[in-house]
Amino acid sequence: MTEDDARTLAAEVLAGIAPDADLASLRGDEDLRAALDLDSMDFLNFVAGLSERSGRPIPEADTPRLYTLHGLLAYLAPR
């Protein structure tokens, strides 16, 4: 998966959880949860959606790596 693929996937999954959220408006180091007003359940659903749509398991221990856009892309792209 390329970084562009990861960004597209994240945007698509996020659209189902927070339709008004815009990943393009975020800084790479900004906390997605705070910037997009995602509560813990929303973020859990976001991670589950990323895992399901990518076909790759995302262990709970890796969840903090997905808190920022940079972290999310770095995690998903090379896998």
Biopython code that builds the backbone (N, CA, C, O; Angstrom):
import numpy as np
from Bio.PDB.StructureBuilder import StructureBuilder

atoms = [
    (1, "MET", "N", (0.846, -1.170, 0.000)),
    (1, "MET", "CA", (0.000, 0.000, 0.000)),
    (1, "MET", "C", (0.899, 1.243, 0.000)),
    (1, "MET", "O", (1.836, 1.353, 0.790)),
    (2, "THR", "N", (0.591, 2.153, -0.892)),
    (2, "THR", "CA", (1.358, 3.400, -0.952)),
    (2, "THR", "C", (0.800, 4.395, 0.068)),
    (2, "THR", "O", (-0.256, 4.169, 0.659)),
    (3, "GLU", "N", (1.515, 5.482, 0.261)),
    (3, "GLU", "CA", (1.037, 6.515, 1.174)),
    (3, "GLU", "C", (-0.269, 7.120, 0.656)),
    (3, "GLU", "O", (-1.170, 7.417, 1.441)),
    (4, "ASP", "N", (-0.373, 7.301, -0.656)),
    (4, "ASP", "CA", (-1.618, 7.828, -1.233)),
    (4, "ASP", "C", (-2.777, 6.859, -1.014)),
    (4, "ASP", "O", (-3.896, 7.273, -0.709)),
    (5, "ASP", "N", (-2.498, 5.563, -1.173)),
    (5, "ASP", "CA", (-3.530, 4.546, -0.921)),
    (5, "ASP", "C", (-3.981, 4.592, 0.534)),
    (5, "ASP", "O", (-5.174, 4.505, 0.826)),
    (6, "ALA", "N", (-3.013, 4.728, 1.447)),
    (6, "ALA", "CA", (-3.325, 4.778, 2.875)),
    (6, "ALA", "C", (-4.151, 6.011, 3.203)),
    (6, "ALA", "O", (-5.090, 5.938, 3.996)),
    (7, "ARG", "N", (-3.809, 7.135, 2.602)),
    (7, "ARG", "CA", (-4.551, 8.381, 2.834)),
    (7, "ARG", "C", (-5.987, 8.238, 2.315)),
    (7, "ARG", "O", (-6.933, 8.645, 2.989)),
    (8, "THR", "N", (-6.149, 7.666, 1.132)),
    (8, "THR", "CA", (-7.476, 7.457, 0.554)),
    (8, "THR", "C", (-8.301, 6.514, 1.415)),
    (8, "THR", "O", (-9.476, 6.769, 1.677)),
    (9, "LEU", "N", (-7.687, 5.431, 1.851)),
    (9, "LEU", "CA", (-8.372, 4.477, 2.715)),
    (9, "LEU", "C", (-8.829, 5.147, 3.999)),
    (9, "LEU", "O", (-9.977, 4.984, 4.411)),
    (10, "ALA", "N", (-7.935, 5.901, 4.636)),
    (10, "ALA", "CA", (-8.279, 6.587, 5.879)),
    (10, "ALA", "C", (-9.441, 7.557, 5.658)),
    (10, "ALA", "O", (-10.355, 7.620, 6.480)),
    (11, "ALA", "N", (-9.416, 8.299, 4.575)),
    (11, "ALA", "CA", (-10.486, 9.258, 4.283)),
    (11, "ALA", "C", (-11.816, 8.536, 4.060)),
    (11, "ALA", "O", (-12.857, 9.003, 4.522)),
    (12, "GLU", "N", (-11.791, 7.417, 3.366)),
    (12, "GLU", "CA", (-13.021, 6.665, 3.105)),
    (12, "GLU", "C", (-13.607, 6.084, 4.385)),
    (12, "GLU", "O", (-14.815, 6.154, 4.610)),
    (13, "VAL", "N", (-12.745, 5.509, 5.221)),
    (13, "VAL", "CA", (-13.223, 4.944, 6.486)),
    (13, "VAL", "C", (-13.760, 6.056, 7.383)),
    (13, "VAL", "O", (-14.810, 5.914, 8.010)),
    (14, "LEU", "N", (-13.036, 7.143, 7.432)),
    (14, "LEU", "CA", (-13.437, 8.275, 8.262)),
    (14, "LEU", "C", (-14.772, 8.860, 7.807)),
    (14, "LEU", "O", (-15.557, 9.316, 8.637)),
    (15, "ALA", "N", (-15.037, 8.855, 6.511)),
    (15, "ALA", "CA", (-16.297, 9.392, 5.987)),
    (15, "ALA", "C", (-17.502, 8.648, 6.545)),
    (15, "ALA", "O", (-18.576, 9.232, 6.687)),
    (16, "GLY", "N", (-17.340, 7.387, 6.860)),
    (16, "GLY", "CA", (-18.434, 6.620, 7.440)),
    (16, "GLY", "C", (-18.644, 6.883, 8.921)),
    (16, "GLY", "O", (-19.690, 6.547, 9.477)),
    (17, "ILE", "N", (-17.646, 7.485, 9.560)),
    (17, "ILE", "CA", (-17.702, 7.731, 11.004)),
    (17, "ILE", "C", (-17.958, 9.204, 11.306)),
    (17, "ILE", "O", (-18.775, 9.546, 12.161)),
    (18, "ALA", "N", (-17.251, 10.058, 10.595)),
    (18, "ALA", "CA", (-17.369, 11.509, 10.779)),
    (18, "ALA", "C", (-17.434, 12.147, 9.394)),
    (18, "ALA", "O", (-16.417, 12.618, 8.884)),
    (19, "PRO", "N", (-18.614, 12.169, 8.783)),
    (19, "PRO", "CA", (-18.761, 12.613, 7.392)),
    (19, "PRO", "C", (-18.217, 14.007, 7.088)),
    (19, "PRO", "O", (-17.807, 14.278, 5.959)),
    (20, "ASP", "N", (-18.211, 14.881, 8.073)),
    (20, "ASP", "CA", (-17.727, 16.241, 7.837)),
    (20, "ASP", "C", (-16.219, 16.384, 8.022)),
    (20, "ASP", "O", (-15.666, 17.455, 7.768)),
    (21, "ALA", "N", (-15.554, 15.333, 8.456)),
    (21, "ALA", "CA", (-14.110, 15.390, 8.708)),
    (21, "ALA", "C", (-13.348, 15.492, 7.392)),
    (21, "ALA", "O", (-13.711, 14.876, 6.390)),
    (22, "ASP", "N", (-12.285, 16.285, 7.423)),
    (22, "ASP", "CA", (-11.472, 16.502, 6.225)),
    (22, "ASP", "C", (-10.002, 16.273, 6.572)),
    (22, "ASP", "O", (-9.371, 17.123, 7.201)),
    (23, "LEU", "N", (-9.462, 15.135, 6.166)),
    (23, "LEU", "CA", (-8.061, 14.827, 6.442)),
    (23, "LEU", "C", (-7.118, 15.819, 5.792)),
    (23, "LEU", "O", (-6.036, 16.085, 6.317)),
    (24, "ALA", "N", (-7.515, 16.368, 4.660)),
    (24, "ALA", "CA", (-6.643, 17.291, 3.930)),
    (24, "ALA", "C", (-6.381, 18.574, 4.711)),
    (24, "ALA", "O", (-5.390, 19.260, 4.463)),
    (25, "SER", "N", (-7.247, 18.896, 5.637)),
    (25, "SER", "CA", (-7.084, 20.137, 6.397)),
    (25, "SER", "C", (-6.207, 19.959, 7.635)),
    (25, "SER", "O", (-5.928, 20.928, 8.341)),
    (26, "LEU", "N", (-5.773, 18.734, 7.902)),
    (26, "LEU", "CA", (-5.000, 18.463, 9.111)),
    (26, "LEU", "C", (-3.495, 18.567, 8.883)),
    (26, "LEU", "O", (-2.988, 18.237, 7.811)),
    (27, "ARG", "N", (-2.794, 19.034, 9.917)),
    (27, "ARG", "CA", (-1.334, 18.952, 9.914)),
    (27, "ARG", "C", (-0.971, 17.505, 10.185)),
    (27, "ARG", "O", (-1.723, 16.787, 10.845)),
    (28, "GLY", "N", (0.150, 17.080, 9.692)),
    (28, "GLY", "CA", (0.569, 15.690, 9.853)),
    (28, "GLY", "C", (0.799, 15.259, 11.277)),
    (28, "GLY", "O", (0.654, 14.079, 11.597)),
    (29, "ASP", "N", (1.163, 16.209, 12.159)),
    (29, "ASP", "CA", (1.450, 15.870, 13.544)),
    (29, "ASP", "C", (0.283, 16.151, 14.490)),
    (29, "ASP", "O", (0.417, 16.009, 15.705)),
    (30, "GLU", "N", (-0.842, 16.542, 13.942)),
    (30, "GLU", "CA", (-2.020, 16.875, 14.737)),
    (30, "GLU", "C", (-2.726, 15.593, 15.186)),
    (30, "GLU", "O", (-2.839, 14.642, 14.413)),
    (31, "ASP", "N", (-3.191, 15.569, 16.415)),
    (31, "ASP", "CA", (-3.903, 14.417, 16.952)),
    (31, "ASP", "C", (-5.258, 14.312, 16.248)),
    (31, "ASP", "O", (-6.099, 15.202, 16.369)),
    (32, "LEU", "N", (-5.456, 13.236, 15.525)),
    (32, "LEU", "CA", (-6.698, 13.044, 14.772)),
    (32, "LEU", "C", (-7.922, 13.054, 15.678)),
    (32, "LEU", "O", (-8.971, 13.585, 15.313)),
    (33, "ARG", "N", (-7.783, 12.469, 16.852)),
    (33, "ARG", "CA", (-8.933, 12.364, 17.757)),
    (33, "ARG", "C", (-9.427, 13.739, 18.173)),
    (33, "ARG", "O", (-10.630, 13.999, 18.169)),
    (34, "ALA", "N", (-8.514, 14.606, 18.526)),
    (34, "ALA", "CA", (-8.892, 15.954, 18.969)),
    (34, "ALA", "C", (-9.315, 16.826, 17.787)),
    (34, "ALA", "O", (-10.324, 17.529, 17.852)),
    (35, "ALA", "N", (-8.537, 16.771, 16.711)),
    (35, "ALA", "CA", (-8.801, 17.637, 15.561)),
    (35, "ALA", "C", (-10.135, 17.313, 14.881)),
    (35, "ALA", "O", (-10.806, 18.204, 14.360)),
    (36, "LEU", "N", (-10.508, 16.049, 14.891)),
    (36, "LEU", "CA", (-11.732, 15.630, 14.220)),
    (36, "LEU", "C", (-12.872, 15.359, 15.190)),
    (36, "LEU", "O", (-13.942, 14.897, 14.794)),
    (37, "ASP", "N", (-12.633, 15.649, 16.462)),
    (37, "ASP", "CA", (-13.628, 15.467, 17.514)),
    (37, "ASP", "C", (-14.153, 14.027, 17.544)),
    (37, "ASP", "O", (-15.359, 13.785, 17.579)),
    (38, "LEU", "N", (-13.204, 13.077, 17.529)),
    (38, "LEU", "CA", (-13.554, 11.662, 17.584)),
    (38, "LEU", "C", (-13.485, 11.194, 19.031)),
    (38, "LEU", "O", (-12.450, 11.342, 19.681)),
    (39, "ASP", "N", (-14.569, 10.634, 19.538)),
    (39, "ASP", "CA", (-14.497, 10.072, 20.883)),
    (39, "ASP", "C", (-13.825, 8.703, 20.793)),
    (39, "ASP", "O", (-13.484, 8.245, 19.702)),
    (40, "SER", "N", (-13.640, 8.066, 21.921)),
    (40, "SER", "CA", (-12.892, 6.802, 21.935)),
    (40, "SER", "C", (-13.566, 5.722, 21.090)),
    (40, "SER", "O", (-12.889, 4.928, 20.437)),
    (41, "MET", "N", (-14.890, 5.695, 21.103)),
    (41, "MET", "CA", (-15.605, 4.697, 20.306)),
    (41, "MET", "C", (-15.467, 4.987, 18.812)),
    (41, "MET", "O", (-15.279, 4.069, 18.014)),
    (42, "ASP", "N", (-15.558, 6.255, 18.438)),
    (42, "ASP", "CA", (-15.365, 6.633, 17.032)),
    (42, "ASP", "C", (-13.975, 6.218, 16.559)),
    (42, "ASP", "O", (-13.815, 5.673, 15.467)),
    (43, "PHE", "N", (-12.972, 6.485, 17.396)),
    (43, "PHE", "CA", (-11.608, 6.150, 16.995)),
    (43, "PHE", "C", (-11.431, 4.640, 16.904)),
    (43, "PHE", "O", (-10.758, 4.150, 15.997)),
    (44, "LEU", "N", (-12.022, 3.903, 17.826)),
    (44, "LEU", "CA", (-11.967, 2.446, 17.775)),
    (44, "LEU", "C", (-12.619, 1.934, 16.488)),
    (44, "LEU", "O", (-12.097, 1.023, 15.845)),
    (45, "ASN", "N", (-13.749, 2.515, 16.117)),
    (45, "ASN", "CA", (-14.421, 2.135, 14.864)),
    (45, "ASN", "C", (-13.565, 2.503, 13.650)),
    (45, "ASN", "O", (-13.537, 1.775, 12.658)),
    (46, "PHE", "N", (-12.875, 3.626, 13.737)),
    (46, "PHE", "CA", (-11.966, 4.045, 12.668)),
    (46, "PHE", "C", (-10.845, 3.019, 12.485)),
    (46, "PHE", "O", (-10.554, 2.606, 11.363)),
    (47, "VAL", "N", (-10.225, 2.615, 13.584)),
    (47, "VAL", "CA", (-9.138, 1.629, 13.522)),
    (47, "VAL", "C", (-9.674, 0.288, 13.012)),
    (47, "VAL", "O", (-9.033, -0.361, 12.185)),
    (48, "ALA", "N", (-10.829, -0.122, 13.495)),
    (48, "ALA", "CA", (-11.432, -1.377, 13.035)),
    (48, "ALA", "C", (-11.738, -1.315, 11.540)),
    (48, "ALA", "O", (-11.530, -2.291, 10.819)),
    (49, "GLY", "N", (-12.227, -0.175, 11.080)),
    (49, "GLY", "CA", (-12.507, 0.000, 9.658)),
    (49, "GLY", "C", (-11.242, -0.046, 8.821)),
    (49, "GLY", "O", (-11.231, -0.637, 7.741)),
    (50, "LEU", "N", (-10.175, 0.574, 9.309)),
    (50, "LEU", "CA", (-8.890, 0.517, 8.596)),
    (50, "LEU", "C", (-8.416, -0.921, 8.488)),
    (50, "LEU", "O", (-7.956, -1.354, 7.432)),
    (51, "SER", "N", (-8.529, -1.651, 9.575)),
    (51, "SER", "CA", (-8.101, -3.048, 9.590)),
    (51, "SER", "C", (-8.929, -3.886, 8.613)),
    (51, "SER", "O", (-8.388, -4.655, 7.818)),
    (52, "GLU", "N", (-10.234, -3.721, 8.690)),
    (52, "GLU", "CA", (-11.132, -4.491, 7.827)),
    (52, "GLU", "C", (-10.906, -4.176, 6.344)),
    (52, "GLU", "O", (-10.789, -5.083, 5.520)),
    (53, "ARG", "N", (-10.848, -2.892, 6.020)),
    (53, "ARG", "CA", (-10.723, -2.483, 4.616)),
    (53, "ARG", "C", (-9.344, -2.780, 4.042)),
    (53, "ARG", "O", (-9.211, -3.031, 2.845)),
    (54, "SER", "N", (-8.312, -2.754, 4.892)),
    (54, "SER", "CA", (-6.961, -3.036, 4.397)),
    (54, "SER", "C", (-6.677, -4.529, 4.388)),
    (54, "SER", "O", (-5.747, -4.987, 3.723)),
    (55, "GLY", "N", (-7.493, -5.300, 5.141)),
    (55, "GLY", "CA", (-7.278, -6.735, 5.230)),
    (55, "GLY", "C", (-6.099, -7.100, 6.116)),
    (55, "GLY", "O", (-5.583, -8.215, 6.052)),
    (56, "ARG", "N", (-5.678, -6.156, 6.940)),
    (56, "ARG", "CA", (-4.533, -6.365, 7.823)),
    (56, "ARG", "C", (-4.943, -6.130, 9.267)),
    (56, "ARG", "O", (-5.591, -5.129, 9.576)),
    (57, "PRO", "N", (-4.574, -7.038, 10.144)),
    (57, "PRO", "CA", (-4.909, -6.806, 11.548)),
    (57, "PRO", "C", (-4.118, -5.628, 12.111)),
    (57, "PRO", "O", (-2.953, -5.427, 11.771)),
    (58, "ILE", "N", (-4.763, -4.863, 12.967)),
    (58, "ILE", "CA", (-4.095, -3.769, 13.673)),
    (58, "ILE", "C", (-4.253, -4.079, 15.158)),
    (58, "ILE", "O", (-5.316, -3.856, 15.737)),
    (59, "PRO", "N", (-3.189, -4.594, 15.767)),
    (59, "PRO", "CA", (-3.273, -4.931, 17.189)),
    (59, "PRO", "C", (-3.553, -3.698, 18.043)),
    (59, "PRO", "O", (-3.140, -2.588, 17.709)),
    (60, "GLU", "N", (-4.249, -3.910, 19.132)),
    (60, "GLU", "CA", (-4.594, -2.808, 20.034)),
    (60, "GLU", "C", (-3.342, -2.057, 20.494)),
    (60, "GLU", "O", (-3.379, -0.839, 20.668)),
    (61, "ALA", "N", (-2.259, -2.765, 20.687)),
    (61, "ALA", "CA", (-1.008, -2.136, 21.134)),
    (61, "ALA", "C", (-0.473, -1.135, 20.112)),
    (61, "ALA", "O", (0.281, -0.232, 20.474)),
    (62, "ASP", "N", (-0.851, -1.280, 18.844)),
    (62, "ASP", "CA", (-0.384, -0.373, 17.791)),
    (62, "ASP", "C", (-1.276, 0.856, 17.616)),
    (62, "ASP", "O", (-0.913, 1.777, 16.884)),
    (63, "THR", "N", (-2.414, 0.885, 18.264)),
    (63, "THR", "CA", (-3.365, 1.984, 18.098)),
    (63, "THR", "C", (-2.745, 3.368, 18.314)),
    (63, "THR", "O", (-3.041, 4.275, 17.537)),
    (64, "PRO", "N", (-1.900, 3.577, 19.331)),
    (64, "PRO", "CA", (-1.313, 4.911, 19.510)),
    (64, "PRO", "C", (-0.493, 5.388, 18.305)),
    (64, "PRO", "O", (-0.308, 6.592, 18.123)),
    (65, "ARG", "N", (-0.012, 4.478, 17.501)),
    (65, "ARG", "CA", (0.754, 4.863, 16.322)),
    (65, "ARG", "C", (-0.136, 5.516, 15.261)),
    (65, "ARG", "O", (0.368, 6.128, 14.320)),
    (66, "LEU", "N", (-1.443, 5.386, 15.412)),
    (66, "LEU", "CA", (-2.398, 5.915, 14.437)),
    (66, "LEU", "C", (-3.023, 7.239, 14.878)),
    (66, "LEU", "O", (-3.943, 7.730, 14.225)),
    (67, "TYR", "N", (-2.542, 7.815, 15.962)),
    (67, "TYR", "CA", (-3.132, 9.037, 16.494)),
    (67, "TYR", "C", (-2.919, 10.249, 15.593)),
    (67, "TYR", "O", (-3.727, 11.177, 15.612)),
    (68, "THR", "N", (-1.843, 10.254, 14.804)),
    (68, "THR", "CA", (-1.588, 11.384, 13.908)),
    (68, "THR", "C", (-1.623, 10.908, 12.463)),
    (68, "THR", "O", (-1.491, 9.714, 12.191)),
    (69, "LEU", "N", (-1.801, 11.835, 11.548)),
    (69, "LEU", "CA", (-1.824, 11.484, 10.132)),
    (69, "LEU", "C", (-0.470, 10.927, 9.703)),
    (69, "LEU", "O", (-0.410, 9.949, 8.958)),
    (70, "HIS", "N", (0.625, 11.550, 10.172)),
    (70, "HIS", "CA", (1.958, 11.028, 9.843)),
    (70, "HIS", "C", (2.116, 9.598, 10.356)),
    (70, "HIS", "O", (2.606, 8.722, 9.644)),
    (71, "GLY", "N", (1.701, 9.378, 11.585)),
    (71, "GLY", "CA", (1.812, 8.045, 12.177)),
    (71, "GLY", "C", (0.972, 7.030, 11.445)),
    (71, "GLY", "O", (1.420, 5.911, 11.195)),
    (72, "LEU", "N", (-0.239, 7.407, 11.100)),
    (72, "LEU", "CA", (-1.151, 6.518, 10.391)),
    (72, "LEU", "C", (-0.568, 6.118, 9.029)),
    (72, "LEU", "O", (-0.571, 4.942, 8.665)),
    (73, "LEU", "N", (-0.075, 7.100, 8.294)),
    (73, "LEU", "CA", (0.482, 6.820, 6.968)),
    (73, "LEU", "C", (1.747, 5.983, 7.074)),
    (73, "LEU", "O", (1.962, 5.077, 6.268)),
    (74, "ALA", "N", (2.584, 6.279, 8.061)),
    (74, "ALA", "CA", (3.809, 5.504, 8.254)),
    (74, "ALA", "C", (3.488, 4.062, 8.644)),
    (74, "ALA", "O", (4.212, 3.139, 8.271)),
    (75, "TYR", "N", (2.425, 3.875, 9.378)),
    (75, "TYR", "CA", (2.034, 2.542, 9.806)),
    (75, "TYR", "C", (1.443, 1.723, 8.658)),
    (75, "TYR", "O", (1.799, 0.559, 8.474)),
    (76, "LEU", "N", (0.550, 2.327, 7.896)),
    (76, "LEU", "CA", (-0.157, 1.590, 6.851)),
    (76, "LEU", "C", (0.630, 1.443, 5.548)),
    (76, "LEU", "O", (0.584, 0.390, 4.912)),
    (77, "ALA", "N", (1.345, 2.485, 5.152)),
    (77, "ALA", "CA", (1.987, 2.493, 3.826)),
    (77, "ALA", "C", (3.008, 1.377, 3.608)),
    (77, "ALA", "O", (2.957, 0.722, 2.568)),
    (78, "PRO", "N", (3.927, 1.130, 4.536)),
    (78, "PRO", "CA", (4.943, 0.122, 4.233)),
    (78, "PRO", "C", (4.480, -1.317, 4.427)),
    (78, "PRO", "O", (5.235, -2.253, 4.161)),
    (79, "ARG", "N", (3.264, -1.499, 4.881)),
    (79, "ARG", "CA", (2.811, -2.851, 5.203)),
    (79, "ARG", "C", (2.314, -3.574, 3.990)),
    (79, "ARG", "O", (1.895, -4.728, 4.088)),
]
sb = StructureBuilder()
sb.init_structure("model")
sb.init_model(0)
sb.init_chain("A")
sb.init_seg("    ")
for serial, (resi, resn, name, xyz) in enumerate(atoms, 1):
    if name == "N":
        sb.init_residue(resn, " ", resi, " ")
    sb.init_atom(name, np.array(xyz, "f"), 0.0, 1.0, " ", f" {name:<3s}", serial, name[0])
structure = sb.get_structure()
